[in-house]
Amino acid sequence: MPNPEDLQSLAGLLRGEIDATNLLAERARELLFKGILTELEQSAMRKPPVAQAPQAQTGQSTTESAPPDTNGSLSAIELLRETAAEHALEGVREQAFQALLRLGQQRVLPAIDALYRLAVENDLLAARQVIIARGWQPAKRSLRALFDWILGSETSQLFPEDQLPLLTRAYFEDAPPLLRRRLIRDCAENGAEHWARIITAGEFGNPLGLDELVERYTSFQPGERE
């Protein structure tokens, strides 16, 4: 929703009271970007909402994961996520985040996944707070594993052993390089040193590391062996 300053500028342009060529370049760009974000949000909203999103209390989804979107909503949501994470203008970043929040409230699961990515990849505190407060679960379960890992590393809570296979999948399928390094760095706080050895030996094909894994295999937790 436009703020009062935006409304005043838009009203002036629509009424012909402001010449668009005289509008400050940065202000004109910001208004243009916000208009684009509004269109992206409307495009994403055209997809029928999911009836019920997963809830945190059970840790399980009460619906099937949303099928791949063939009408452009996923790409629109991805653009909103990128803008919320990286745009140079704070007002534009905030509008993109609020658009994702509104989509999440409408149970558009790809938007909830996007909020999870903002929380785990970009350390966006507002996204983390929303996820916790609303109990939203992602359609992609591996994103929840990443989220729980980061929370656990900050609160010195051990990561659930039975979730290590899912975390491994998240590491290889969802985590960008910077997040991968963070996962390995935080393994001591999460009680998963063996997991880190397995991942690094497997990822980089280190023969010495693989030999060490063979020797230590019997001491690994069941979840680390999978």
N, C-alpha and C positions, 0 to 999 in steps of 0.2 A: 504494500500500500504506500503511495507517495506521501512523503512528509510535507509539512506546510510550505517549506521552501520550494520543494519540487512543484507543488500545486501552483504556487504563485508564478513560477517560471513558465509552467505549461499553460496556465491561463493566459499569460501575456502573449505567448506565441500563438495560441489558438485565436485570440481576439485581435491579433494583428498589432498589439501594443508594443511588442518587442520584435525587432528585426533579427531573425536567426543569424544573420551574418555578423551582428554586433554582440551576440552572446559570447561570453568568454569561452575560449576554445576548450579549456578543461571542463567547464560547467556543461557545455554542449556535449562533450564526449560522455560525461557521467549520465546525462539524461538519455542519451542514445543507448548506452549500455544497459541502463535500468529498463528501458523499453524492450530491449532484446531479452532480458531475463524474464520479464513478464510473459513474453510470447513463449519462451522455453517452458515456463511453469505450466502455462495453459496447454501446451502440446503434451507434456507429461501427464497432465490431469485427464486428458481425453481417454486414456486407458481405463477400463472399468476397474474400480478399486477392489482389493481383496477383502472378502467379507470379515475376516478376523485374522489379526497378526499374531505371531507367536508371543507368548508371555514368558517373562523371566522366571516366574515362580516355579514352573514345571521344568524349564530348560528344554522343552520340546515344542515343536511347532504344532499348532492346532489346525493348520491348513497345509496343503501341498505348496511347495515353492512355486513362485510365480513362473509361468512359462516364458521363454524368450519373447521379447516384444518385437513385433515386426512392423510397428507403426511409428517408430522413431522415438518412443518415450525413453528408452534406455540411453540413446545418444544425447537426448536433451538433458537427462539427469546427469550424465557424465560431464556435460558442459557446465551445468550448475555447480557440480562438485569442484571442477577445476577452477572455476571462478571464485568460489568460496574460499579455496585454499590459496590461490596465487595472485589474484588481481591486485594491481597497484593501488586502486582506489578503495579506501576502507568502506565507504558507503555502498559500493558495488559488491564487495565481498559479503557485507552484512545482508544485503538483499538476496544474494544467491543462497546464503545459509538459511534465511527465513523461508525462502521458497521451498527448499528441501524439507524444512521442518513442517510446513503446511502439507506437503505431499505425504510425509510420514504420518501425519495425523489422519490422512485419508486412506491409510493402509496401502500406499503404493510401495511395495517392498523394495524395489530397486533404489528408492530414495532413502530407505532405512539403511540399506547396504552402503550407500554413499556417505551417510552420516558416520557409519562405523569406520569407513576408510579415512574420513577426516579426523576421527579420533585416534586411530592407530598409526596412520601414515604422516599426518600433519600435526599431531599433538594438539588438536583444537579442543580446548577445555570445554567450550560451550557444547560441542557435539557429545563429549563424554558425559557431561551433566545431564543432557537431554536423554541419552540412552539409559542411564541409571534411573533417572526420575520416572520415566515412562515405561520402563521394563521392556523396551523394544528388543526383539530378536531379529537377526538378519536372515534373509533367505539363504544366504551362503554360510553354512555353519562354521567353516574355517575362519571367517572373519570374527566370529565370537571367540574362537580359540586365541586369536591374536589379541583381542580386547582383554580377555581374562589374563593372559600372560603379562601384558603391560601393567594392569592393575595389581597383579600379584607381585611383580618385581618392585613396585613402589611401596607396597605394604608388607613386604617380606613374607608373603603367603606362598606356600608350596603349590606348584602347579599340579592339578589332578593327574595322576599317572595314566588313567584310562583315556585322557584327552591328548596324550603325546602323539599318537598316530595322526590325529586331526591337525595338531600343530605342525607336524612334519609336512602334511599336505599344504597347509597354509604357507609355510616357509617357501616351498618351491613354486606354488601356483599364484600366491597373492602378494607376497612381500617383495617390495622393491629393494635394491641393494642397501640403502641406508637402514631400512627396517631389519633386514637380515643381520646386519652387523649389530644392531641393538639386541636382537634376540640372542645372539651368541654371547654378547657382552653380559647380559643379565642372567645367564643360566645359573650362576652360583646363587643368586637371590631366590631363584625359583626352585632350587633343589634339583636341577636337571643337567648336571655337569656331564654325565654319561651321554645324554641326548646330544649335547653340543659336540662331543667327540665323534659321535656317529654321523652327524650332519656334515661336519667339516671334512671328515675323512671321505665320506661318500661324494660330497660336492666337488672336492678338488682332486680326488683320486690319489690321495697320498698313501703310498704303499706302507710306510712306517706306521701311519695312523691306522690303517686297516689291520696290520699285524697286532697292534695294541688292542684293537677291538676284539679280535679273536681271543686274546689272552684274558681279557676282562669280561667276556660275554656272560659267564655264569653269575657275575655280580650285578648284571643289569636287571632293572625292573621289567616285568612282562611287557609293559607299554613301550619300553625302549627297544625291545627285541623285534617288534612288529615292523 
